[in-house]
Amino acid sequence: MGENKQRKDTGSRFHIHRRALGWMQKIYYRYSVETGICVLEWWESVLVNIYFLLLLSSLIKQIVRIGIYLADTLMKWHFLGRP
């Protein structure tokens, strides 16, 4: 029984990762088409891609910080006995 639950958790995590990768692929494709990255020189496209990755990593860091802050706040409220 525990083995089935572990398989289900692994499958759901895999599904979430696949959806996230698909979402990122759509965002990157739209971003590259809108900026006209296909007509840039190779070094210009490298700079644009580096900038995109820096923005993306900054966004992910902010989302993680917000999640940690919210979890911490909820835990404090729970342990203080507030409804």
Backbone as CSV, one residue per row, in Angstrom:
resi,resn,N_x,N_y,N_z,CA_x,CA_y,CA_z,C_x,C_y,C_z
1,MET,0.817,-1.187,0.000,0.000,0.000,0.000,0.867,1.259,0.000
2,GLY,1.923,1.254,0.816,2.828,2.391,0.843,3.580,2.552,-0.464
3,GLU,3.825,1.405,-1.119,4.537,1.442,-2.394,3.692,2.123,-3.470
4,ASN,2.385,1.849,-3.480,1.498,2.488,-4.453,1.436,3.988,-4.239
5,LYS,1.398,4.409,-2.968,1.372,5.847,-2.675,2.658,6.510,-3.155
6,GLN,3.786,5.837,-2.944,5.060,6.389,-3.394,5.083,6.509,-4.914
7,ARG,4.551,5.514,-5.607,4.489,5.586,-7.069,3.595,6.729,-7.512
8,LYS,2.466,6.891,-6.827,1.537,7.963,-7.176,2.196,9.324,-6.969
9,ASP,2.902,9.498,-5.834,3.595,10.760,-5.573,4.655,11.027,-6.624
10,THR,5.414,9.997,-6.988,6.447,10.154,-8.004,5.828,10.515,-9.343
11,GLY,4.718,9.867,-9.686,4.039,10.165,-10.943,3.482,11.571,-10.972
12,SER,2.919,12.014,-9.849,2.355,13.368,-9.822,3.462,14.415,-9.900
13,ARG,4.578,14.149,-9.237,5.699,15.092,-9.330,6.238,15.153,-10.749
14,PHE,6.315,13.998,-11.404,6.774,13.957,-12.794,5.823,14.749,-13.679
15,HIS,4.517,14.600,-13.445,3.518,15.332,-14.224,3.663,16.833,-14.010
16,ILE,3.888,17.247,-12.768,4.072,18.673,-12.472,5.316,19.198,-13.177
17,HIS,6.406,18.425,-13.144,7.636,18.856,-13.814,7.421,18.966,-15.320
18,ARG,6.697,18.016,-15.908,6.427,18.078,-17.347,5.594,19.300,-17.694
19,ARG,4.589,19.611,-16.871,3.753,20.780,-17.132,4.574,22.060,-16.996
20,ALA,5.442,22.110,-15.987,6.275,23.298,-15.798,7.222,23.485,-16.980
21,LEU,7.818,22.394,-17.454,8.714,22.497,-18.605,7.960,22.929,-19.854
22,GLY,6.762,22.404,-20.041,5.949,22.817,-21.184,5.587,24.285,-21.111
23,TRP,5.248,24.741,-19.917,4.913,26.152,-19.705,6.109,27.042,-20.019
24,MET,7.298,26.643,-19.543,8.502,27.431,-19.792,8.848,27.430,-21.283
25,GLN,8.624,26.310,-21.946,8.905,26.246,-23.380,7.998,27.208,-24.141
26,LYS,6.723,27.273,-23.765,5.796,28.194,-24.417,6.203,29.642,-24.176
27,ILE,6.587,29.937,-22.932,7.018,31.305,-22.621,8.256,31.661,-23.426
28,TYR,9.237,30.767,-23.477,10.469,31.058,-24.199,10.205,31.214,-25.690
29,TYR,9.352,30.361,-26.252,9.048,30.465,-27.676,8.382,31.805,-27.972
30,ARG,7.406,32.175,-27.157,6.722,33.450,-27.373,7.699,34.612,-27.227
31,TYR,8.556,34.529,-26.204,9.554,35.569,-25.966,10.506,35.688,-27.156
32,SER,10.987,34.552,-27.664,11.957,34.597,-28.761,11.319,35.097,-30.051
33,VAL,10.063,34.754,-30.286,9.381,35.220,-31.495,9.106,36.718,-31.396
34,GLU,8.656,37.173,-30.222,8.333,38.591,-30.064,9.567,39.479,-30.164
35,THR,10.711,38.994,-29.694,11.921,39.810,-29.770,12.624,39.666,-31.107
36,GLY,12.173,38.746,-31.938,12.809,38.545,-33.232,14.204,37.979,-33.099
37,ILE,14.369,37.048,-32.165,15.696,36.516,-31.866,16.286,35.759,-33.056
38,CYS,15.443,35.285,-33.965,15.951,34.495,-35.091,16.718,35.354,-36.097
39,VAL,16.553,36.669,-36.076,17.259,37.520,-37.032,18.508,38.155,-36.429
40,LEU,18.798,37.847,-35.165,19.974,38.417,-34.509,21.225,37.623,-34.860
41,GLU,22.354,38.273,-34.699,23.631,37.562,-34.817,23.760,36.612,-33.631
42,TRP,24.687,35.657,-33.711,24.812,34.655,-32.656,25.157,35.281,-31.317
43,TRP,26.035,36.284,-31.299,26.439,36.868,-30.025,25.315,37.722,-29.442
44,GLU,24.500,38.326,-30.303,23.357,39.096,-29.809,22.308,38.167,-29.190
45,SER,22.081,37.036,-29.824,21.102,36.096,-29.270,21.597,35.492,-27.957
46,VAL,22.912,35.298,-27.830,23.469,34.812,-26.563,23.211,35.827,-25.459
47,LEU,23.431,37.105,-25.740,23.174,38.140,-24.738,21.700,38.201,-24.355
48,VAL,20.832,38.099,-25.337,19.390,38.125,-25.060,18.988,36.920,-24.221
49,ASN,19.522,35.747,-24.544,19.191,34.545,-23.776,19.718,34.620,-22.354
50,ILE,20.907,35.162,-22.174,21.453,35.320,-20.825,20.575,36.264,-20.018
51,TYR,20.152,37.351,-20.620,19.270,38.301,-19.942,17.944,37.625,-19.562
52,PHE,17.385,36.841,-20.474,16.139,36.127,-20.193,16.317,35.164,-19.028
53,LEU,17.413,34.419,-19.002,17.655,33.469,-17.920,17.863,34.177,-16.588
54,LEU,18.522,35.334,-16.600,18.682,36.099,-15.364,17.334,36.583,-14.836
55,LEU,16.488,37.067,-15.720,15.153,37.489,-15.297,14.350,36.309,-14.755
56,LEU,14.451,35.182,-15.418,13.720,33.998,-14.998,14.197,33.506,-13.634
57,SER,15.503,33.468,-13.422,16.019,33.014,-12.130,15.635,33.981,-11.018
58,SER,15.616,35.278,-11.309,15.189,36.259,-10.317,13.724,36.053,-9.953
59,LEU,12.895,35.793,-10.941,11.478,35.548,-10.689,11.281,34.301,-9.835
60,ILE,12.007,33.247,-10.131,11.894,32.005,-9.364,12.338,32.223,-7.923
61,LYS,13.430,32.970,-7.718,13.889,33.258,-6.362,12.840,34.026,-5.575
62,GLN,12.186,34.994,-6.210,11.152,35.768,-5.527,9.956,34.894,-5.165
63,ILE,9.565,33.996,-6.051,8.443,33.100,-5.769,8.776,32.181,-4.600
64,VAL,10.002,31.668,-4.555,10.419,30.808,-3.448,10.420,31.594,-2.145
65,ARG,10.923,32.818,-2.156,10.930,33.639,-0.942,9.515,33.911,-0.440
66,ILE,8.604,34.198,-1.361,7.214,34.438,-0.969,6.615,33.170,-0.365
67,GLY,6.890,32.030,-0.971,6.385,30.764,-0.443,6.902,30.474,0.947
68,ILE,8.190,30.699,1.179,8.774,30.482,2.502,8.163,31.441,3.515
69,TYR,7.996,32.699,3.130,7.398,33.685,4.028,5.966,33.303,4.393
70,LEU,5.184,32.893,3.395,3.798,32.500,3.668,3.728,31.261,4.553
71,ALA,4.578,30.279,4.295,4.600,29.073,5.123,4.991,29.412,6.552
72,ASP,5.983,30.271,6.715,6.418,30.686,8.045,5.300,31.419,8.780
73,THR,4.623,32.313,8.090,3.526,33.061,8.697,2.387,32.133,9.103
74,LEU,2.032,31.202,8.230,0.960,30.260,8.559,1.329,29.370,9.735
75,MET,2.584,28.948,9.802,3.025,28.120,10.928,2.966,28.902,12.229
76,LYS,3.374,30.167,12.205,3.308,30.988,13.416,1.870,31.157,13.871
77,TRP,0.966,31.412,12.941,-0.445,31.581,13.291,-1.012,30.289,13.856
78,HIS,-0.609,29.169,13.282,-1.118,27.878,13.742,-0.636,27.589,15.160
79,PHE,0.629,27.828,15.442,1.178,27.516,16.757,0.775,28.527,17.821
80,LEU,0.389,29.724,17.421,-0.086,30.703,18.396,-1.558,30.483,18.741
81,GLY,-2.209,29.585,18.031,-3.589,29.250,18.331,-4.599,30.218,17.767
82,ARG,-4.220,30.982,16.794,-5.165,31.913,16.177,-5.955,31.180,15.101
83,PRO,-7.223,31.502,14.965,-8.054,30.814,13.957,-7.724,31.245,12.549
